[in-house]
Amino acid sequence: MKLQEMIGLAVFDLSNGKQVGKVLDILLNEDWSISGIQLEGKKLFSSNIKAVLWEDVIAYGEDAVMIRSQQAIRKWKAENIQLTYLDGSSKLKELPVLTRDGVTIGFVSDVYFDQEKGNTITGIEISDGFISDLMEGRKVLPYVPEMTVGENVIMVPPGSEQRLE
């Protein structure tokens, strides 16, 4: 599944079937795993966000995300979030992907994770620009432990451009 596919999904409380919000963003750890989901909410002049830890997500599919209960919704300080997928100062989407020997592979357009493996990232979808995407399609770079997220770039091992699928 792609992280982009989760954005906008309705979030339901499994204990009573009530919709408690929609997925606004995905929260990630620096070890390339999903730590939670951010729910939409009014944050006018607030430094807090509404979030649900990944362990409180019971199920998710193409139509909805199911959480344990409304008590799973927490307020987090925005500055305590390590990484996000879509928005914020430390987002993955549109970050350049650069090999350690200085070759730009492209930019992050989406992130893949395997539902069977839980919250583990399995690869990143790479865009090489609009024309290239139309002509060749986007490519996927499978995750390897040597991938690191920096402040302005994702660093990957040399030769990673040959591993694009």
C-alpha positions in Angstrom: 0.0 0.0 0.0 1.1 3.6 -0.6 1.0 6.2 2.1 -0.7 8.6 -0.3 -3.6 6.2 -0.4 -4.2 6.6 3.3 -4.4 10.4 3.2 -8.0 11.4 3.5 -9.4 8.0 4.7 -12.1 8.2 7.3 -11.0 7.0 10.8 -13.5 5.1 12.8 -13.6 4.1 16.5 -14.0 0.3 16.5 -15.6 0.2 19.9 -18.7 2.3 18.8 -18.4 2.7 15.0 -18.2 6.5 15.2 -16.2 8.4 12.7 -13.5 10.4 14.6 -11.9 12.1 11.8 -9.8 11.7 8.6 -6.2 11.0 8.0 -4.3 14.2 7.4 -0.8 12.9 7.4 1.4 9.9 8.3 3.9 10.1 11.1 7.2 8.3 10.6 10.3 7.3 12.7 13.9 7.8 11.5 14.1 4.0 11.4 11.8 3.9 8.4 8.6 2.8 10.2 5.2 4.3 10.6 4.7 5.7 14.2 1.2 6.9 13.8 -1.4 8.9 11.9 -2.3 12.6 12.2 -5.9 13.4 12.2 -7.4 16.5 10.7 -8.4 19.1 13.2 -8.5 22.8 13.8 -5.1 24.0 14.8 -5.5 27.8 14.6 -2.5 29.2 16.7 -2.0 25.8 18.3 1.3 23.8 18.4 -0.6 20.6 19.1 -1.8 18.0 16.6 -4.3 15.1 17.0 -2.6 11.8 16.4 -3.1 8.1 16.9 -0.1 5.8 17.6 0.3 3.0 15.1 -0.2 0.3 17.8 -3.8 1.7 18.3 -4.6 1.2 14.6 -6.4 -2.1 14.5 -7.0 -2.3 10.7 -6.9 -0.2 7.5 -8.0 -0.7 4.0 -8.9 1.2 0.9 -11.9 2.8 2.5 -11.2 3.4 6.2 -8.8 3.2 9.1 -10.1 1.5 12.3 -8.7 2.5 15.7 -9.1 0.9 19.1 -11.2 3.7 20.6 -11.4 7.4 20.9 -9.1 7.3 23.9 -6.3 6.4 21.4 -6.5 10.0 20.0 -3.7 12.0 21.6 -2.5 15.6 21.4 1.1 15.8 20.4 3.4 18.7 20.3 4.2 19.4 16.7 7.9 19.9 17.5 8.2 16.3 18.9 7.4 14.8 15.5 10.4 13.3 13.8 9.2 12.8 10.2 6.0 13.1 8.3 5.0 12.0 4.9 3.1 14.9 3.4 3.5 18.1 5.4 5.6 20.0 7.9 9.3 20.9 8.2 10.5 17.3 8.1 8.4 15.7 5.3 9.5 12.9 3.0 7.3 13.8 0.0 9.3 15.7 -2.7 12.6 15.3 -0.9 15.5 14.7 -3.4 17.0 11.2 -3.4 20.8 11.4 -3.7 23.4 8.6 -3.8 26.4 8.9 -1.4 28.6 9.4 -4.5 26.6 12.5 -5.6 24.1 11.2 -8.2 20.5 12.5 -8.0 18.0 9.7 -8.6 14.9 11.8 -8.4 12.4 13.0 -5.8 10.1 11.1 -3.4 6.6 10.9 -4.8 5.2 8.2 -2.5 6.3 5.7 0.1 5.3 2.0 0.1 4.7 -0.2 3.1 3.5 -3.8 3.3 0.3 -4.4 5.2 1.5 -7.9 6.0 4.6 -6.5 7.6 2.8 -4.0 9.7 4.3 -0.5 9.8 7.6 -1.2 7.9 8.5 0.9 4.9 9.4 -1.3 1.9 10.3 1.2 -0.7 10.0 4.7 -2.1 8.5 5.8 -5.3 10.8 8.1 -7.3 9.7 10.8 -9.7 12.2 12.1 -12.2 10.0 14.9 -13.4 6.7 15.3 -15.2 8.0 14.4 -18.7 10.0 11.4 -17.5 7.1 10.2 -15.5 4.9 10.3 -18.6 7.5 8.7 -20.8 8.9 6.0 -18.5 6.6 6.0 -15.5 7.7 6.3 -11.9 10.1 3.9 -10.4 10.3 2.2 -7.0 13.6 2.0 -5.0 13.3 -0.9 -2.6 14.2 0.0 1.0 17.7 -0.9 2.3 19.0 -0.2 5.8 21.6 2.2 4.4 18.9 4.7 3.4 19.0 7.7 5.7 16.8 10.8 5.9 18.8 14.0 6.2 17.5 17.5 6.7 17.3 18.2 2.9 17.8 14.9 1.2 17.4 11.1 1.4 20.8 9.5 1.1 21.1 6.1 -0.5 24.0 3.8 -1.3 26.0 4.3 -4.5 24.6 2.3 -7.4 21.0 2.6 -6.2 19.9 3.9 -9.5 20.5 0.4 -10.9 18.1 -1.1 -8.3 15.1 1.0 -9.4 12.1 -1.2 -10.4 
